Amino acid sequence: MIDVDYRQAFDMAPVGLVLSRNRTMIDCNRQVCEMFGASREVLLGQSFQILYPSPDEYERLGAHMAPILNIKGYYSDDRIMKRANNEMFWCHVSGRALNRDAPHASGIWSFEDLSSQRVVKAELTGREREVAARLLQGMTSKEIGKALLISHRTVEIYRARLMRKYSASTAADLVHKLIAG
């Protein structure tokens, strides 16, 4: 049998890994530090909020994730995150609650930097970022509205703003431009 050094495996993982308690980072690997441009000393003990573009997005996504973590025990999506230097970037985030009954109590989260595949070009509001992320998942305006607890007409207003910002002529063109950056 091979002895496995789990600490070394955690530190050397090809994706960013964070152990959390009550949405606070209690441990992270080197990849997270490199991705977000911050040392372990800066990140440990901090709320995940410092990795989000705004406190409002942190709160909304936390509220959105909790019932999904409660039911499934895991959650994943692509979203725009913020590095220590305030640069915004697309990131794939996956997580697992260690206790479904208290989904934010403790968990393990992985972060994969998508910036080489998808660049954030336009200056977007928090809600525009949320709509853009769901458009990239192939969701319709009605599905996005339901997920964000807003009307599908409001989603269409945000989609129209995104189309202007990205100079897109159709919804398909917008998705292509979001992917291409």
Long-range contacts (C-beta under 8 A, 24 or more apart in sequence): 15-110, 15-111, 15-112, 16-110, 16-111, 16-112, 16-113, 17-108, 17-109, 17-110, 17-111, 18-48, 18-108, 18-109, 18-110, 18-111, 19-106, 19-107, 19-108, 19-109, 20-48, 20-104, 20-106, 20-107, 20-108, 20-109, 21-105, 21-106, 22-104, 22-105, 22-106, 23-47, 23-48, 23-49, 23-62, 23-104, 24-48, 31-111, 32-111, 35-83, 35-91, 35-111, 35-113, 36-81, 36-83, 36-84, 37-83, 37-84, 37-85, 37-87, 38-83, 38-84, 42-84, 50-82, 51-81, 51-82, 52-81, 52-82, 53-80, 53-81, 53-82, 53-88, 53-126, 53-129, 54-126, 56-126, 57-126, 57-129, 57-130, 60-126, 60-130, 60-148, 61-130, 62-104, 64-147, 64-148, 65-95, 65-103, 66-103, 66-104, 67-103, 69-95, 69-97, 69-100, 69-103, 69-104, 69-107, 70-97, 70-100, 70-101, 70-103, 71-100, 73-97, 73-100, 77-133, 77-137, 78-114, 78-118, 78-133, 78-136, 78-137, 79-129, 79-130, 79-133, 80-120, 80-124, 80-129, 80-132, 80-133, 81-111, 88-120, 89-113, 89-114, 89-115, 89-120, 90-114, 90-115, 90-117, 90-118, 90-119, 90-120, 117-179, 118-178, 118-179, 118-180, 118-181, 119-180, 119-181, 120-181, 121-166, 121-181, 122-162, 122-165, 122-166, 123-165, 124-162, 124-165, 127-158, 128-158, 128-161, 128-162, 128-165, 131-155, 131-158, 131-159, 131-162, 132-162, 132-178, 135-159, 135-162, 135-171, 135-174, 135-175, 135-178, 136-175, 136-178, 136-179
